[in-house]
Every structure is written in structure tokens, then in C-alpha cells.
Amino acid sequence: MKVLNRWFFLFVLLLTIVLAGCGSKDKSDDTSKGDKESESSKEVSLTIGSWRTEDVAKYEKVIALFNKEHPDIKVTFSPTKNTEYNTVLNTALQAGEGPDIIHLRPYAAGLKLAESGFIEKINDLNGLNVFSEEALQASRDAEGNQYGVPINLSSTQFFYNKKIFKEQGLDVPNTWDEFIQLNDKLLAKGITPIAMGTKESWLLSLLHGIVGPGVYERNDFYKSVLAGEKDFTDAKFKESIQVMKDLKKYFPKNSEGLGMDDIRTEFALEKAAMFPLGSWEIPVVSEMNPDLDFGFFPMPSKAGNKTVTTWVDGSFAMNANSKNKEAAKVFLEFLTTKEFGELFVKEFSMISAMPGISSDHALLSDLSKAVESNATPYMWVTNFTGGDPTTKTVLETELQGMYLGDVKVDDVAKKVQENAKTWFKPFQ
């Protein structure tokens, strides 16, 4: 009986030890599992909404650079087709959803989202001081609240075929008169001077944005308009419209039927000597004709002043309903760094909104420097996208009518002024 009790005691003791060990192991496993879940929960996910579907691979490189310093923030670039972006974004925002980081349309279009309460203010964001006041104003409201980090500048100017200029003994013009003279010389030689068409209306406000400052001397007229001291009935503005009409003889003969693709092809295939368009066309034209040697020149005025028309073409902002605002803020601050600026210029072949960022691409680098020293705002985009229809749209429609012979120069100016007066406070 004693032997039996002894064995029973040993069995109970052994069972107790085994159960205690299992309990300890389970507790250890639970602790380990908890630690892993805690580590996993520290990873934050951000989405970027944009209209740049063609830039997915480029933004992957941007995200990779960001993750070198912030591996705990997973960023996904999720663009929407350009023509659908505004609708998709607005629908999502109105439902309290949408991407954490929003690619903001510049000026009035983007600020409408801010006015509706969809965009978070970033007045205290570190790094904003690296940008110029002009760049920041693209996403700043009338009260001075900042909503976006400017990413890139677009510019418009005259590109020219260096081979044609050399063969014809032409130099880059330094005054308005020289500009007209070289157009006449090219026309006399049977060479189309300017690749431009009037089929797509947006090309016409773009062209006016280039040549207008050559008539009304850089920024003087622009500043007077913003102050309400002058308006679109001014003689200088009417003269700029007359100049637009006079330039038509330098366009291809069938210019009324030519759109963007057509005029790009005219220049890329060396059928026209000059191409008045945007900086974004540099990689496109180069891809169409890698052997094309082309440069640019700022628009010269009668007094010899030179301008490159510029504007901020996009900013990144924070969704006011984002659940990861701190992480979104970290990403926006990354967009203010020199490292991002240099990568952006290299990969996107665009002009950085950040001053002092150079490019290995000679043409783009020279253009960036010209933007810093000879910039004039593209006022139809920066200040006149208000109204219904917008003042910019009215200008485009009336210019199309003028080129078709249906609208007079004075009537273009009159219609633009009438529209602007309905909403532009300095005119009221």
C-alpha cells in the first residue's frame, strides 16, 4: 500500500511539472505572437491619388527613396485616368473616403476642395520655406492657409529647330521686331515658321500666355490687372489679341484643322521651324525624333525684356479624412527635400518647383534657369479659371471665332472683360 501511494505521489508530481511547462510554453507563444502583432501594427499604409497614370513606375522610385528613411510607412501610388480623376476623387471625398495623399489640381480647381473642407491645412509643415511665394500660392487660400506642397512647374516658350535656324542664318530673337523679322524670312523661304493649330481651343490661351507678355511688357500689365488698375479693355490687351491674329500667317496653311498631335508632328519631323508649347513636350518630341536638335528662347518684348510663362502644375495635399495624418505629414515633408527634388527632375524630366534643382538634361537645365530669372505667370490658369464658363474658356472660344473670321479683335476683349467682371472682385 505504501509503494502504491509513493507511485501515485510521483505520478501527480510529474503531471504537475508537465502541465506547468505547457502553460509556460503557451504563455511564451502568446507573448511572441503579441510582439509580432505589435510590430505589424506599427506599419502604416498610405495611398496617393493622382491623374498621372503614365507615371506609375516613376513614383515607385520616389516611394523607394522615401522608404529608405521610413520603412514603416507603406505607400501605394494609385492613379486614375486623367479625364475621370476629378469625378472619382470628388465622389470619394464626399463619402468621407479617398486617398490619404491627394494630387491637387493647381489654383482655383484645387482650392475648391479645400473650401469644401476636404483638404487638411499644412501651415506648420516643415520644409515649406524652400519654395517661393509664387509656387506656394498655387495651393494657398485668400486667408493665407497652405494646403499643398508644390511639385513641379510647367513653362511655355518657343522651341526652335537649331538646324533650320543655322541653315537660314537666323539668330534667336532679342526683341519683338527681331522675332517678326525671322518669321518673315522663314516664310519667304517657303518654311512654315510656327507649328500651331487652332482646332483645340486650349492651345490658343496657351499661345496668348506666351506672346501676350511680349506686347504688354512682362508683368506690368498682369500686376495692374490684379490690382484692378487695368482690365481687358486696355489698349495693350487689345493689341495682344491683334498680335494673335497677325501671327496666323506664320501657321501651317490648314491651321484651323490642326490639333496638338498634328503640330507636335510638324515640329518633330522638321516641317516647321518653331513650336510654341510647354516644357512637358521636351521628352515627347525627343522620343518622336531622337536626332532633332532643338532649343528654346524666352519671349522677347519690344523693349527687349524676356519672359518664360510659368505656373505650378500640381501639388500634393493631405486628405482631411485620412486616418493616418501623421504618416501623411511625414511623406509631405519628404516632398520638400532636395533628395526628392533631384530624383523628380531626373526621373520625370520636368522642372522642379524647388529652386536650385538642376538637371543633367541640358535643355531642361537651361529652361529651369530661365524660369528662375525670367518668369511671368500664366494668368489664364493662375487667376482666371473662375466664372461659368471660366474667363479662360471665354478667351479660347472667342479666339477660335476670331481665327475663323467670325469675331473681331475688339469683341474678343469685350467678351473676356464682361465675363471676368461677373466674378473677379478687382473688376467689380
N, C-alpha and C positions, 0 to 999 in steps of 0.2 A: 504493500500500500504506500509505503514511504517512497519507494522507487517510482511508482506511478505518479505521485504528487510532484516529485522532483522533475520528471519529464514534462509534466503539464506546465509547471512553472517556466521551464526553459522554452517551451513552445510559445507561451504567451509573451515572454520577453523578446524572443526572436521576431514574432509577428509585429510587436510594437515598434521595434527598430526598423523593420522593412516599411511599415506604414509611414513612419516619421520621415524616412528617406524619400519616399514617393511624394509626400507632401512638400518637402523641401524642394524637390525637383520641379513639381508643378508650379510652386511659387516662383522658382527661378525662371522657369519658362515663361510664366505670365509677366514677370518683370522685364525679361528680354524682349518679349513681344510688345510690351508697353513702350519700351525705349525706342523700338523700331517705328512704332506708330507715331511716337512723338517726333522722331526725326523726319518722318514722312510728312507730318502735318506742318512742318516748318516751311516746306516748299510751297511757294505761291505761284499761281498761274495768271498771266496777263494775256489779253488778246488785243491786237491792233487792227482797227478797221481803216480801210483806205480804198481809193478808187484806182490805185496803181497795180492792176493785175499783172502787168508785164514786169514788175519789179520783185517778184517773189524770191528769186534766187539771190538778188542783191540784198534784200532785207534779212535773209538767212545769215549773210556775212555780218550785217550790223548786229544781229542778235548774238552771234558767236562772240563778237568783240565785247558786247555788254556782259555776257556770261562769264568772261574771264575774271571779272571783278565781282560778279553777282550770280554765282552758280545756283543759288537757292531760288531764283526767280525765273520761272519758265515762261518764255514769251512766244506767242504764236502770231504770225502775220497772216491775217485773214481778209484779203481784199474782195471787193465786189465790183462787178462790171461798171465802168465809168458812168454810163448812161442810166444805171439803176441805183447807183450809190446813194444819192440824196434821198430817194424814196425809201430804200431799205433802212437807211440809218434813221430817218425821221420816225418811221413806223416803230422801230425797236426802242428808240428813246422815249417815245410817247407811252410805251408799255412799261417803262421803268427798267428797260434792259439795254442792250447794245454793248459794244466793245469797251474795254477799260480805257484804252488809248484811242483817241479819235483823230483821224487825219482831217484837219479843219480846212474847209474852203476859205480862201482869203477874203478879208474885208467884210462887207455887209452880209454876204451869204453865211459866213461862219458866225458872225456876231449875232445873227438872228437866233441861232441855237443857244447862245449864251443868254440872250434876253429872255428866252423861254425857260431858263433855269436848268438846262441840260448839261451845261459845262461848268466845271469847278474853277473857281478863281485860283490863280497861282502867283499872286502878288509877292509872296515870300519865297518863291523858288530860287534856290541858289544857282548862280550862273547866268541869269538873265542880263546882267550888266555887260556881258561880252558883245551884245548886239546893239546896233544903232537904234535910235529912237524911231527912225522911219520904218525899220524892219519890225519892231515891236508893235507899231500902230496897226499892223495888218490884223492883229487879234486883240486889240485893246478897245474898250468901250469909251463912251464920252465922259464917263466918270473917272477914267484912268485905271480901271481894273484890267489886269492882264489875264488872258485865257489860254494863250498858246505860245509854244516855243517855235519861232520861225526856222524853217529848214532850208529852203532854197530860194534863190532869186531867179526870176526869168528876165531876160532883156530882149529888146528888139532893136535892130540896127540893119544897115545894108551889108550883106555879104557880097563879095565880088570875086570874079574869076581872075586870078593873077596872070594867067597865060594870055587871056584876051586883052587885058589892060596893057601888058608888056608889048604884045604884037601891034597894038594900036597906038603905042606911045602915050598912054594915059597915066596920070598920077592920081592918087587918092585926093579927092577934093578937100580944100580947106575952107572954102566959103560956099554959100548958096549959089552964087553965079558960076563958080567953077563946076559945081555939081550939074547945073543945067547945061553948061558947055560940053561936058563929057557925054551927056545923054545925046545931045545933038550930033556930036562926032560919031558916036556908035550908030545912030540912026542913019546917018549919011553913008556909012559903010555897009548898010544892009544887015546890021547886027541888032537883034532885039535888046534894048538897053535893060529893061526891068521885067523880071518874071513876076507878074502879078495878074490875078484874075478877080472878077467882081461877082462871080456866081455865088460864093459863100460870103454872107454879109459880115461875119466876124473879122474877115481879112481886111475890111475897109476901116473899121475902127482901129485895128492894129496899125495899118499904114498911116492913118492920121496921127496916131500916137507917136510915130517916128518923125514924120515931116512937119507936123504942127509946131513943135518947139523950134524948128529951123526958121519958121516965119515969125513967131512971136517971142523970139529970143529967150531960149532956155526956160527958167522957172518964174520969170517975172509975171507973165500973164496968169499962170497957174496960181501963184500966191494971191494975186489980186482977185481972182475968182473966188477962192476960198474965203477971203475977207469980205466978199460982197461989194468990192470996189469996182469990179468989172463983171460983165456977163457975156453971154454968147451972141449979143447983138453988137459987140465991139468990132470995130473995123479990122483989127488984127485977126480975130477969129474968122470973120468972113473971108479975109484974104487967104487964110489957111485952107478953107473949103475950095476957093478958086484954084489954089495950087493943086489940090487933089484932082480937080477936073482937068487942069492943064497937063498933068503927068500922064493922062490916059494915052496920049500919042506915043509914049515910050513903052506901053504894054504890048504884049503879043496882039496881033490883029483880031483874034477871036476871043478877047479877054472876057467878054460877057458870059461865055460858056466854060470858063476855066475855074476849077476849084483848087483846093490845097494840093492834092496829089499831082494835078496837072502842072502847076507852076513849080513844084519841087523838082519834077522830072525835067522841065525846061532848063532849070539851072544845073541840075546834076549831070545832064547829058550835054552840057555846054552849048545849049541853044540860045541862052540869054546870059548877058554879062553880069547882071546884078540880081540879088534876091533879098527883098526887104522882109525879114521874118525873125523868128525867135531863136534864142540860144539853144533851145531843145532840138533844133534841126541839125546841129553840128554832127552828132553821131549818125543821124538818119541819112543825111546827104553823103557822108563819108562812106557809109556802108553801100549806098547805091553806086558810088563811083570812087573806089579807093585811090584812084590816080588823080582825082581832081585836086588841084592846088588852089585853095581859096582862103581869103582873109576877110576882114571886116573893116568898116570905117564908121565912126560916130557921125551923126547927122550934123553937118555944118550950117550955120546961120549966115545971114547977110553980113553980120558984123564979125564973123569968124569964130563965134562961140560954137562949141561942140557938145552934143548930148547923146547919151545912150539911155533909152527909155527903159525903166526898170520897175519891178513890183515883186512883192513876196508872193510866191505861187503856192504856198501851203505851209501850215503849221501843225504841230501835234499838241493835242489838248487832252484833258482828263475828264472822263465821264463823271458827272456829279453823282450818279447812282452806282459807281463802281464799289465793289465790296473789298477791293484791295488798293485803296488810295495811297497808302504809304509806299507800296511797291511801285505803283504807277508814278508817284512823285520821284522815286529813285531813277526810274527809266527816263523821265523828262529831264532830270538833272544831267543824266548821261548825254543827252542830246545837245547840251551846251558845252561839251568838252572839245578840245582841239582834236583829240584822237578820233572822235566821231566825225568832225568836220573834214578831216583829211581822208578818212575812209569813204565818206559820202562823195566827195569830189572825184576820187579815184574810181569808184565803182559805178556811180550814176552819171558821170560826165556832165554834171550840172554845176552852176555857180552856188557856192555855199552862202547862206545868209550871214555866216560868221565872218567878219572882216579878217583879212590877213591869211586866208587859206588859199594856197597856190595849187596849181595842177601841173602834172607832167605833160599834159596836152598843151602844146604851145599856143594854139588859137584860143582855147578856153582860158588859159592863164592870162593872156593879153586882154581878153574880154573882161575877166574878173577885175583886173586893174583899172580898166576904163570905167567899169561900173562904179568903182570906189571914188573916182575923180570927176566923172562927167555925167552922173546920174540925174535924170529927170523923171518924176513919177508918171506912170501910165494912168492919167487921171480918169479915163473912162472906166477903168477897173477899180482904182483905189478910192474914187469919190463919187462916181455917177452910175452906180448899179442900183440906185433907188428909183422909185416910181413904178407905175404899172400902165403900160410897159416901161421898162427901165429907160433912163435917158440914153444909155449906151445903145440899147436896141433901136431907139428912135433915130439916133445918128446913123446907124448902119442901114436902116431901111431907107432913109432919105438919101443917103449917098448912093445906094443902089439905083434909086429912082433918077438921081442926077446923071449917073453913067448911062442910063437907058434913054436919057434925053427928056424925061417926064417931069423933072423937078429942077427949079432954078437955084443958083447958089444962095441967094438971099433967103429963099424959102427953107433951105436946109437949116440955116442958122436960126430962122424964126421958129421952126418946129422944135428944134432942140431946146431953145430957150423956154418956149411955152411948157414943155414937159418938165424941165428942171424946176421951173417956178412953182409947180404944184407940190413939191416936197422938199426942195433944197432950201433950208432956212435962210442962208445968206442972201437969197434972191427974193425973199418974202418981206 
